[in-house]
């Protein structure tokens, strides 16, 4: 099982947003029994008015997120990070506590950007958001998925769906795709889908052809060493050293470097940064030899509207005409 939510910190790993799970008998999966009060549960669901409820755009001082309000067994909604790089959904320890009375059913191995770990699972009957309905599922229970979210919404059930994220109006829609074509003010980026469900675009980074994985669960855009080697043999002296923290809380280091122009067909992105490293997940995906990068929310959240249409295999993008956008686009 792959869960790709990842955060980057220049000085130290990101601190967990949730309290760690209580200890239990070795080998016996368990979910902490202490349940928050209804008021505490409400505090976890309702977002303050100064913060977007569903989609947070990328600004110069922070990296955005897409949060889906998901009902789990009719309870919630729970605030889950929409993660197109994760093949399964998962919840945090705190969210598992608030479900209450649902026994843990075993352990499962999850693979994150920086490592893998065995975690307990929780059986639920359904997850619902918009037109998306996921049937009975054993959800991994994670200590933390960053950004104050209560879990990760993976790609199961998205095969015929259309994701519409409007960062300018804080709006998220997950609907059944009816094959809608992009409007004239949108740029269309064709996608292919791997056997594991990853969405991949063909891009050019400078003069280098590369595979770009659309990963809405990752904060930053990350490149493998094959891409770095194709661009330059050694990072420049002004590279910023970063620590990448995955959902397993393993940490790997990388070099954050200003990237050449990135061409998506008719659109060109200028001023992007890529963190390069020999990340665990690239090894898991067997993508260490071919130049590859994952497009994180530092780039995806800089657009005005982002549409992912699984039926049409398209990324539809409308650029943001705002002075604070971190990247510039040319068509």
Short mmCIF file of the C-alpha atoms (twelve columns), coordinates in Angstrom:
data_MODEL
# 
_entry.id   MODEL 
# 
loop_
_atom_site.group_PDB 
_atom_site.id 
_atom_site.type_symbol 
_atom_site.label_atom_id 
_atom_site.label_alt_id 
_atom_site.label_comp_id 
_atom_site.label_asym_id 
_atom_site.label_seq_id 
_atom_site.Cartn_x 
_atom_site.Cartn_y 
_atom_site.Cartn_z 
_atom_site.pdbx_PDB_model_num 
ATOM 1   C CA . UNK A 1   0.000   0.000  0.000   1 
ATOM 2   C CA . UNK A 2   1.396   3.373  -1.029  1 
ATOM 3   C CA . UNK A 3   0.573   6.616  0.802   1 
ATOM 4   C CA . UNK A 4   2.422   9.591  -0.645  1 
ATOM 5   C CA . UNK A 5   1.622   12.550 1.598   1 
ATOM 6   C CA . UNK A 6   4.935   14.229 2.360   1 
ATOM 7   C CA . UNK A 7   6.184   17.447 3.903   1 
ATOM 8   C CA . UNK A 8   9.461   19.296 3.572   1 
ATOM 9   C CA . UNK A 9   11.311  21.161 6.311   1 
ATOM 10  C CA . UNK A 10  14.486  23.129 5.774   1 
ATOM 11  C CA . UNK A 11  15.698  22.945 9.349   1 
ATOM 12  C CA . UNK A 12  14.076  19.918 10.967  1 
ATOM 13  C CA . UNK A 13  11.350  17.311 10.406  1 
ATOM 14  C CA . UNK A 14  7.800   18.573 10.667  1 
ATOM 15  C CA . UNK A 15  6.371   18.067 14.128  1 
ATOM 16  C CA . UNK A 16  3.468   15.612 14.272  1 
ATOM 17  C CA . UNK A 17  0.109   17.352 14.347  1 
ATOM 18  C CA . UNK A 18  -1.498  14.472 16.242  1 
ATOM 19  C CA . UNK A 19  -0.636  12.851 19.559  1 
ATOM 20  C CA . UNK A 20  1.148   9.491  19.174  1 
ATOM 21  C CA . UNK A 21  -0.875  6.329  19.624  1 
ATOM 22  C CA . UNK A 22  -0.875  4.746  23.067  1 
ATOM 23  C CA . UNK A 23  1.324   1.722  23.484  1 
ATOM 24  C CA . UNK A 24  -0.193  -1.764 23.450  1 
ATOM 25  C CA . UNK A 25  0.829   -5.366 23.694  1 
ATOM 26  C CA . UNK A 26  3.490   -6.116 21.077  1 
ATOM 27  C CA . UNK A 27  1.987   -7.714 17.979  1 
ATOM 28  C CA . UNK A 28  -1.580  -6.852 18.946  1 
ATOM 29  C CA . UNK A 29  -2.965  -4.042 16.776  1 
ATOM 30  C CA . UNK A 30  -5.059  -1.604 18.717  1 
ATOM 31  C CA . UNK A 31  -6.625  1.792  18.437  1 
ATOM 32  C CA . UNK A 32  -6.418  4.037  21.515  1 
ATOM 33  C CA . UNK A 33  -9.629  3.820  23.506  1 
ATOM 34  C CA . UNK A 34  -9.761  7.372  24.921  1 
ATOM 35  C CA . UNK A 35  -12.405 9.213  22.928  1 
ATOM 36  C CA . UNK A 36  -12.516 12.992 22.537  1 
ATOM 37  C CA . UNK A 37  -15.605 14.806 23.703  1 
ATOM 38  C CA . UNK A 38  -18.161 15.953 21.100  1 
ATOM 39  C CA . UNK A 39  -16.759 19.479 21.452  1 
ATOM 40  C CA . UNK A 40  -13.248 18.210 20.714  1 
ATOM 41  C CA . UNK A 41  -14.530 16.281 17.710  1 
ATOM 42  C CA . UNK A 42  -16.222 19.429 16.416  1 
ATOM 43  C CA . UNK A 43  -12.999 21.390 16.782  1 
ATOM 44  C CA . UNK A 44  -11.286 18.819 14.588  1 
ATOM 45  C CA . UNK A 45  -13.892 19.206 11.813  1 
ATOM 46  C CA . UNK A 46  -14.700 22.929 11.730  1 
ATOM 47  C CA . UNK A 47  -11.948 25.010 10.147  1 
ATOM 48  C CA . UNK A 48  -11.322 28.543 11.402  1 
ATOM 49  C CA . UNK A 49  -12.651 31.304 9.145   1 
ATOM 50  C CA . UNK A 50  -9.125  32.555 8.432   1 
ATOM 51  C CA . UNK A 51  -8.236  29.216 6.828   1 
ATOM 52  C CA . UNK A 52  -9.785  27.693 3.673   1 
ATOM 53  C CA . UNK A 53  -12.192 24.839 4.322   1 
ATOM 54  C CA . UNK A 54  -11.558 22.766 1.207   1 
ATOM 55  C CA . UNK A 55  -8.714  24.068 -0.969  1 
ATOM 56  C CA . UNK A 56  -5.804  26.240 0.180   1 
ATOM 57  C CA . UNK A 57  -3.885  27.951 -2.628  1 
ATOM 58  C CA . UNK A 58  -0.109  28.075 -2.620  1 
ATOM 59  C CA . UNK A 59  1.218   31.458 -1.530  1 
ATOM 60  C CA . UNK A 60  4.762   32.673 -1.170  1 
ATOM 61  C CA . UNK A 61  4.654   32.011 2.577   1 
ATOM 62  C CA . UNK A 62  2.938   28.622 2.601   1 
ATOM 63  C CA . UNK A 63  2.039   25.592 0.507   1 
ATOM 64  C CA . UNK A 64  -1.593  24.799 -0.199  1 
ATOM 65  C CA . UNK A 65  -3.607  21.632 0.252   1 
ATOM 66  C CA . UNK A 66  -6.792  20.015 -1.031  1 
ATOM 67  C CA . UNK A 67  -8.979  18.842 1.859   1 
ATOM 68  C CA . UNK A 68  -11.965 16.596 1.155   1 
ATOM 69  C CA . UNK A 69  -14.843 16.559 3.704   1 
ATOM 70  C CA . UNK A 70  -15.391 12.791 3.986   1 
ATOM 71  C CA . UNK A 71  -18.148 10.979 5.871   1 
ATOM 72  C CA . UNK A 72  -16.909 7.729  7.406   1 
ATOM 73  C CA . UNK A 73  -19.718 5.335  8.339   1 
ATOM 74  C CA . UNK A 74  -22.007 8.357  8.379   1 
ATOM 75  C CA . UNK A 75  -19.883 10.272 10.896  1 
ATOM 76  C CA . UNK A 76  -17.945 13.441 10.305  1 
ATOM 77  C CA . UNK A 77  -17.198 14.974 7.936   1 
ATOM 78  C CA . UNK A 78  -13.520 14.225 8.430   1 
ATOM 79  C CA . UNK A 79  -10.934 16.443 6.799   1 
ATOM 80  C CA . UNK A 80  -8.810  14.176 4.576   1 
ATOM 81  C CA . UNK A 81  -5.991  15.257 2.270   1 
ATOM 82  C CA . UNK A 82  -6.866  14.372 -1.317  1 
ATOM 83  C CA . UNK A 83  -3.840  12.336 -2.397  1 
ATOM 84  C CA . UNK A 84  -3.637  11.250 -6.047  1 
ATOM 85  C CA . UNK A 85  -0.362  9.482  -5.253  1 
ATOM 86  C CA . UNK A 86  -1.917  7.142  -2.658  1 
ATOM 87  C CA . UNK A 87  -3.560  3.906  -3.701  1 
ATOM 88  C CA . UNK A 88  -5.480  3.620  -0.421  1 
ATOM 89  C CA . UNK A 89  -7.162  5.939  2.061   1 
ATOM 90  C CA . UNK A 90  -6.022  6.182  5.684   1 
ATOM 91  C CA . UNK A 91  -6.963  8.027  8.876   1 
ATOM 92  C CA . UNK A 92  -5.064  9.435  11.823  1 
ATOM 93  C CA . UNK A 93  -5.088  8.052  15.349  1 
ATOM 94  C CA . UNK A 94  -7.292  10.907 16.550  1 
ATOM 95  C CA . UNK A 95  -9.870  10.286 13.808  1 
ATOM 96  C CA . UNK A 96  -9.875  6.563  14.621  1 
ATOM 97  C CA . UNK A 97  -10.570 7.421  18.254  1 
ATOM 98  C CA . UNK A 98  -13.540 9.588  17.343  1 
ATOM 99  C CA . UNK A 99  -15.131 6.761  15.339  1 
ATOM 100 C CA . UNK A 100 -15.283 4.768  18.576  1 
ATOM 101 C CA . UNK A 101 -16.283 1.153  19.151  1 
ATOM 102 C CA . UNK A 102 -14.811 -0.153 15.903  1 
ATOM 103 C CA . UNK A 103 -12.242 -2.884 16.567  1 
ATOM 104 C CA . UNK A 104 -8.858  -2.890 14.915  1 
ATOM 105 C CA . UNK A 105 -8.665  -5.760 12.456  1 
ATOM 106 C CA . UNK A 106 -4.922  -6.274 11.999  1 
ATOM 107 C CA . UNK A 107 -1.725  -4.705 10.725  1 
ATOM 108 C CA . UNK A 108 -0.755  -3.602 7.241   1 
ATOM 109 C CA . UNK A 109 2.407   -2.260 5.684   1 
ATOM 110 C CA . UNK A 110 2.238   1.272  4.290   1 
ATOM 111 C CA . UNK A 111 4.832   2.763  1.981   1 
ATOM 112 C CA . UNK A 112 5.442   6.496  2.122   1 
ATOM 113 C CA . UNK A 113 7.776   8.799  0.264   1 
ATOM 114 C CA . UNK A 114 10.616  8.179  2.692   1 
ATOM 115 C CA . UNK A 115 10.075  4.676  4.081   1 
ATOM 116 C CA . UNK A 116 7.642   1.937  5.035   1 
ATOM 117 C CA . UNK A 117 6.077   0.868  8.324   1 
ATOM 118 C CA . UNK A 118 3.598   -1.589 9.818   1 
ATOM 119 C CA . UNK A 119 0.509   0.164  11.214  1 
ATOM 120 C CA . UNK A 120 -2.836  -0.990 12.658  1 
ATOM 121 C CA . UNK A 121 -5.951  -0.960 10.492  1 
ATOM 122 C CA . UNK A 122 -9.544  -0.087 11.247  1 
ATOM 123 C CA . UNK A 123 -12.497 -1.646 9.433   1 
ATOM 124 C CA . UNK A 124 -15.167 0.760  8.163   1 
ATOM 125 C CA . UNK A 125 -18.226 0.152  6.024   1 
ATOM 126 C CA . UNK A 126 -18.071 3.196  3.741   1 
ATOM 127 C CA . UNK A 127 -16.451 6.520  2.912   1 
ATOM 128 C CA . UNK A 128 -18.484 9.199  1.123   1 
ATOM 129 C CA . UNK A 129 -17.696 12.560 -0.445  1 
ATOM 130 C CA . UNK A 130 -19.592 14.048 -3.372  1 
ATOM 131 C CA . UNK A 131 -20.289 11.315 -5.926  1 
ATOM 132 C CA . UNK A 132 -17.506 9.159  -4.478  1 
ATOM 133 C CA . UNK A 133 -18.541 6.132  -2.430  1 
ATOM 134 C CA . UNK A 134 -15.927 3.660  -1.200  1 
ATOM 135 C CA . UNK A 135 -17.339 0.420  0.185   1 
ATOM 136 C CA . UNK A 136 -16.044 -1.711 3.061   1 
ATOM 137 C CA . UNK A 137 -12.399 -0.907 3.695   1 
ATOM 138 C CA . UNK A 138 -9.640  -1.572 6.219   1 
ATOM 139 C CA . UNK A 139 -8.085  1.849  6.798   1 
ATOM 140 C CA . UNK A 140 -4.476  2.162  7.990   1 
ATOM 141 C CA . UNK A 141 -4.218  4.252  11.160  1 
ATOM 142 C CA . UNK A 142 -1.384  6.792  10.969  1 
ATOM 143 C CA . UNK A 143 0.153   8.972  13.632  1 
ATOM 144 C CA . UNK A 144 0.242   12.002 11.345  1 
ATOM 145 C CA . UNK A 145 -0.396  13.089 7.751   1 
ATOM 146 C CA . UNK A 146 0.607   16.755 8.172   1 
ATOM 147 C CA . UNK A 147 -1.247  19.999 7.784   1 
ATOM 148 C CA . UNK A 148 -3.859  19.336 10.462  1 
ATOM 149 C CA . UNK A 149 -5.741  16.836 8.299   1 
ATOM 150 C CA . UNK A 150 -7.452  13.788 9.769   1 
ATOM 151 C CA . UNK A 151 -6.324  11.349 7.120   1 
ATOM 152 C CA . UNK A 152 -5.652  10.722 3.447   1 
ATOM 153 C CA . UNK A 153 -8.223  10.153 0.714   1 
ATOM 154 C CA . UNK A 154 -6.583  7.850  -1.819  1 
ATOM 155 C CA . UNK A 155 -7.468  7.008  -5.388  1 
ATOM 156 C CA . UNK A 156 -9.692  3.968  -4.818  1 
ATOM 157 C CA . UNK A 157 -13.048 4.771  -6.349  1 
ATOM 158 C CA . UNK A 158 -11.758 7.636  -8.529  1 
ATOM 159 C CA . UNK A 159 -11.599 5.622  -11.762 1 
ATOM 160 C CA . UNK A 160 -14.555 7.416  -13.421 1 
ATOM 161 C CA . UNK A 161 -14.498 10.646 -11.420 1 
ATOM 162 C CA . UNK A 162 -13.757 14.302 -12.047 1 
ATOM 163 C CA . UNK A 163 -11.994 16.370 -9.376  1 
ATOM 164 C CA . UNK A 164 -12.602 20.120 -9.566  1 
ATOM 165 C CA . UNK A 165 -10.502 22.243 -7.194  1 
ATOM 166 C CA . UNK A 166 -11.096 26.005 -7.364  1 
ATOM 167 C CA . UNK A 167 -8.388  27.642 -5.251  1 
ATOM 168 C CA . UNK A 168 -9.740  31.140 -5.817  1 
ATOM 169 C CA . UNK A 169 -13.196 30.315 -4.402  1 
ATOM 170 C CA . UNK A 170 -12.286 27.556 -1.890  1 
ATOM 171 C CA . UNK A 171 -14.371 24.974 -3.726  1 
ATOM 172 C CA . UNK A 172 -13.907 21.221 -4.166  1 
ATOM 173 C CA . UNK A 173 -16.163 18.944 -6.196  1 
ATOM 174 C CA . UNK A 174 -15.759 15.208 -6.753  1 
ATOM 175 C CA . UNK A 175 -18.302 14.125 -9.354  1 
ATOM 176 C CA . UNK A 176 -18.826 11.427 -11.946 1 
ATOM 177 C CA . UNK A 177 -17.005 12.413 -15.131 1 
ATOM 178 C CA . UNK A 178 -19.246 12.953 -18.133 1 
ATOM 179 C CA . UNK A 179 -16.332 13.618 -20.430 1 
ATOM 180 C CA . UNK A 180 -16.571 17.403 -20.167 1 
ATOM 181 C CA . UNK A 181 -14.056 19.179 -22.360 1 
ATOM 182 C CA . UNK A 182 -11.928 21.910 -20.858 1 
ATOM 183 C CA . UNK A 183 -13.129 25.488 -21.301 1 
ATOM 184 C CA . UNK A 184 -11.206 27.843 -23.549 1 
ATOM 185 C CA . UNK A 185 -9.371  29.528 -20.686 1 
ATOM 186 C CA . UNK A 186 -7.911  26.198 -19.524 1 
ATOM 187 C CA . UNK A 187 -4.738  24.442 -20.605 1 
ATOM 188 C CA . UNK A 188 -5.046  20.683 -21.100 1 
ATOM 189 C CA . UNK A 189 -2.222  18.345 -20.084 1 
ATOM 190 C CA . UNK A 190 -2.725  14.726 -21.303 1 
ATOM 191 C CA . UNK A 191 -2.173  12.033 -18.683 1 
ATOM 192 C CA . UNK A 192 -1.522  8.336  -18.697 1 
ATOM 193 C CA . UNK A 193 -2.350  6.055  -15.795 1 
ATOM 194 C CA . UNK A 194 -0.033  3.328  -14.561 1 
ATOM 195 C CA . UNK A 195 -1.187  -0.095 -13.393 1 
ATOM 196 C CA . UNK A 196 -0.916  1.146  -9.819  1 
ATOM 197 C CA . UNK A 197 -3.150  4.146  -10.584 1 
ATOM 198 C CA . UNK A 198 -0.542  6.908  -10.765 1 
ATOM 199 C CA . UNK A 199 -1.322  9.818  -13.099 1 
ATOM 200 C CA . UNK A 200 1.684   10.650 -15.281 1 
ATOM 201 C CA . UNK A 201 2.346   13.549 -17.653 1 
ATOM 202 C CA . UNK A 202 5.163   13.833 -20.166 1 
ATOM 203 C CA . UNK A 203 7.087   17.044 -19.487 1 
ATOM 204 C CA . UNK A 204 10.362  18.660 -20.369 1 
ATOM 205 C CA . UNK A 205 12.547  20.072 -17.606 1 
ATOM 206 C CA . UNK A 206 14.923  22.388 -19.415 1 
ATOM 207 C CA . UNK A 207 16.152  20.150 -22.234 1 
ATOM 208 C CA . UNK A 208 15.437  16.885 -20.377 1 
ATOM 209 C CA . UNK A 209 12.365  14.771 -21.095 1 
ATOM 210 C CA . UNK A 210 10.858  13.464 -17.866 1 
ATOM 211 C CA . UNK A 211 7.858   11.719 -16.372 1 
ATOM 212 C CA . UNK A 212 5.821   13.912 -14.003 1 
ATOM 213 C CA . UNK A 213 3.565   12.196 -11.444 1 
ATOM 214 C CA . UNK A 214 0.571   14.254 -10.293 1 
ATOM 215 C CA . UNK A 215 0.787   13.957 -6.492  1 
ATOM 216 C CA . UNK A 216 -1.690  16.171 -4.640  1 
ATOM 217 C CA . UNK A 217 -0.661  14.612 -1.330  1 
ATOM 218 C CA . UNK A 218 2.889   15.979 -1.438  1 
ATOM 219 C CA . UNK A 219 3.722   19.516 -0.356  1 
ATOM 220 C CA . UNK A 220 6.776   19.903 -2.564  1 
ATOM 221 C CA . UNK A 221 7.855   18.915 -6.064  1 
ATOM 222 C CA . UNK A 222 10.488  16.192 -5.830  1 
ATOM 223 C CA . UNK A 223 12.832  14.822 -8.498  1 
ATOM 224 C CA . UNK A 224 14.844  11.626 -8.607  1 
ATOM 225 C CA . UNK A 225 18.590  11.430 -9.007  1 
ATOM 226 C CA . UNK A 226 18.298  10.413 -12.664 1 
ATOM 227 C CA . UNK A 227 16.694  13.772 -13.392 1 
ATOM 228 C CA . UNK A 228 19.342  15.607 -11.384 1 
ATOM 229 C CA . UNK A 229 22.131  13.772 -13.208 1 
ATOM 230 C CA . UNK A 230 20.565  14.644 -16.565 1 
ATOM 231 C CA . UNK A 231 20.407  18.318 -15.578 1 
ATOM 232 C CA . UNK A 232 23.688  18.614 -13.688 1 
ATOM 233 C CA . UNK A 233 26.189  16.266 -12.083 1 
ATOM 234 C CA . UNK A 234 26.348  18.082 -8.765  1 
ATOM 235 C CA . UNK A 235 23.940  20.437 -6.963  1 
ATOM 236 C CA . UNK A 236 24.997  24.094 -7.074  1 
ATOM 237 C CA . UNK A 237 26.585  25.560 -3.971  1 
ATOM 238 C CA . UNK A 238 23.493  27.641 -3.220  1 
ATOM 239 C CA . UNK A 239 21.227  24.564 -3.007  1 
ATOM 240 C CA . UNK A 240 19.037  24.496 0.103   1 
ATOM 241 C CA . UNK A 241 19.213  21.284 2.108   1 
ATOM 242 C CA . UNK A 242 15.769  19.976 3.044   1 
ATOM 243 C CA . UNK A 243 14.412  17.109 5.082   1 
ATOM 244 C CA . UNK A 244 11.491  15.251 3.527   1 
ATOM 245 C CA . UNK A 245 9.115   13.648 6.038   1 
ATOM 246 C CA . UNK A 246 6.689   10.966 4.819   1 
ATOM 247 C CA . UNK A 247 3.538   9.528  6.383   1 
ATOM 248 C CA . UNK A 248 5.657   6.880  8.106   1 
ATOM 249 C CA . UNK A 249 7.590   9.774  9.725   1 
ATOM 250 C CA . UNK A 250 10.842  8.509  8.205   1 
ATOM 251 C CA . UNK A 251 13.119  11.343 7.107   1 
ATOM 252 C CA . UNK A 252 15.288  11.649 3.995   1 
ATOM 253 C CA . UNK A 253 17.420  14.579 2.902   1 
ATOM 254 C CA . UNK A 254 17.363  16.343 -0.427  1 
ATOM 255 C CA . UNK A 255 18.716  19.405 -2.213  1 
ATOM 256 C CA . UNK A 256 16.215  22.104 -3.160  1 
ATOM 257 C CA . UNK A 257 17.355  23.696 -6.417  1 
ATOM 258 C CA . UNK A 258 15.851  26.318 -8.759  1 
ATOM 259 C CA . UNK A 259 14.613  24.358 -11.757 1 
ATOM 260 C CA . UNK A 260 14.855  25.197 -15.449 1 
ATOM 261 C CA . UNK A 261 11.615  26.012 -17.252 1 
ATOM 262 C CA . UNK A 262 9.169   23.091 -17.122 1 
ATOM 263 C CA . UNK A 263 7.154   22.563 -20.329 1 
ATOM 264 C CA . UNK A 264 3.697   20.949 -20.149 1 
ATOM 265 C CA . UNK A 265 2.890   20.921 -23.837 1 
ATOM 266 C CA . UNK A 266 1.506   24.403 -24.555 1 
ATOM 267 C CA . UNK A 267 2.229   25.695 -21.037 1 
ATOM 268 C CA . UNK A 268 5.595   26.582 -19.553 1 
ATOM 269 C CA . UNK A 269 6.213   27.012 -15.826 1 
ATOM 270 C CA . UNK A 270 9.018   29.354 -14.809 1 
ATOM 271 C CA . UNK A 271 10.605  29.869 -11.402 1 
ATOM 272 C CA . UNK A 272 9.857   26.431 -9.943  1 
ATOM 273 C CA . UNK A 273 12.041  24.701 -7.347  1 
ATOM 274 C CA . UNK A 274 12.626  20.933 -7.214  1 
ATOM 275 C CA . UNK A 275 13.966  18.977 -4.257  1 
ATOM 276 C CA . UNK A 276 16.223  16.191 -5.517  1 
ATOM 277 C CA . UNK A 277 16.955  13.060 -3.538  1 
ATOM 278 C CA . UNK A 278 17.254  9.295  -3.675  1 
ATOM 279 C CA . UNK A 279 13.785  8.885  -2.195  1 
ATOM 280 C CA . UNK A 280 12.503  5.548  -0.970  1 
ATOM 281 C CA . UNK A 281 9.306   5.796  -3.018  1 
ATOM 282 C CA . UNK A 282 11.140  6.185  -6.332  1 
ATOM 283 C CA . UNK A 283 12.842  2.881  -5.531  1 
ATOM 284 C CA . UNK A 284 9.492   1.293  -4.665  1 
ATOM 285 C CA . UNK A 285 8.015   2.512  -7.957  1 
ATOM 286 C CA . UNK A 286 11.126  1.303  -9.824  1 
ATOM 287 C CA . UNK A 287 11.619  4.821  -11.190 1 
ATOM 288 C CA . UNK A 288 15.263  5.367  -10.346 1 
ATOM 289 C CA . UNK A 289 16.731  5.067  -13.855 1 
ATOM 290 C CA . UNK A 290 14.364  7.326  -15.814 1 
ATOM 291 C CA . UNK A 291 14.203  11.088 -15.137 1 
ATOM 292 C CA . UNK A 292 11.093  11.472 -12.977 1 
ATOM 293 C CA . UNK A 293 9.544   14.077 -10.717 1 
ATOM 294 C CA . UNK A 294 6.409   14.291 -8.611  1 
ATOM 295 C CA . UNK A 295 4.355   17.457 -8.977  1 
ATOM 296 C CA . UNK A 296 3.463   18.548 -5.454  1 
ATOM 297 C CA . UNK A 297 1.105   21.196 -4.143  1 
ATOM 298 C CA . UNK A 298 3.805   23.869 -4.231  1 
ATOM 299 C CA . UNK A 299 3.212   23.826 -8.004  1 
ATOM 300 C CA . UNK A 300 -0.312  22.436 -8.366  1 
ATOM 301 C CA . UNK A 301 -1.660  24.811 -5.718  1 
ATOM 302 C CA . UNK A 302 -0.266  27.824 -7.577  1 
ATOM 303 C CA . UNK A 303 -2.940  27.514 -10.272 1 
ATOM 304 C CA . UNK A 304 -6.371  29.137 -10.022 1 
ATOM 305 C CA . UNK A 305 -8.393  26.038 -10.912 1 
ATOM 306 C CA . UNK A 306 -7.185  22.459 -11.169 1 
ATOM 307 C CA . UNK A 307 -9.287  19.720 -12.766 1 
ATOM 308 C CA . UNK A 308 -8.282  16.052 -12.790 1 
ATOM 309 C CA . UNK A 309 -10.539 14.030 -15.083 1 
ATOM 310 C CA . UNK A 310 -9.940  10.306 -14.723 1 
ATOM 311 C CA . UNK A 311 -12.265 9.439  -17.624 1 
ATOM 312 C CA . UNK A 312 -10.586 11.796 -20.081 1 
ATOM 313 C CA . UNK A 313 -7.110  11.185 -18.623 1 
ATOM 314 C CA . UNK A 314 -6.524  14.911 -18.501 1 
ATOM 315 C CA . UNK A 315 -5.193  17.587 -16.215 1 
ATOM 316 C CA . UNK A 316 -7.077  20.820 -16.942 1 
ATOM 317 C CA . UNK A 317 -5.444  23.975 -15.578 1 
ATOM 318 C CA . UNK A 318 -6.437  27.616 -15.375 1 
ATOM 319 C CA . UNK A 319 -3.599  29.893 -14.308 1 
ATOM 320 C CA . UNK A 320 -3.955  32.408 -11.499 1 
ATOM 321 C CA . UNK A 321 -3.685  36.051 -12.504 1 
ATOM 322 C CA . UNK A 322 -2.383  37.249 -9.154  1 
ATOM 323 C CA . UNK A 323 0.864   39.052 -8.266  1 
ATOM 324 C CA . UNK A 324 1.761   36.753 -5.360  1 
ATOM 325 C CA . UNK A 325 1.821   33.529 -7.361  1 
ATOM 326 C CA . UNK A 326 5.198   31.843 -6.841  1 
ATOM 327 C CA . UNK A 327 5.574   30.686 -10.438 1 
ATOM 328 C CA . UNK A 328 4.882   32.326 -13.761 1 
ATOM 329 C CA . UNK A 329 3.189   30.592 -16.668 1 
ATOM 330 C CA . UNK A 330 3.619   31.133 -20.379 1 
ATOM 331 C CA . UNK A 331 1.401   29.708 -23.116 1 
# 
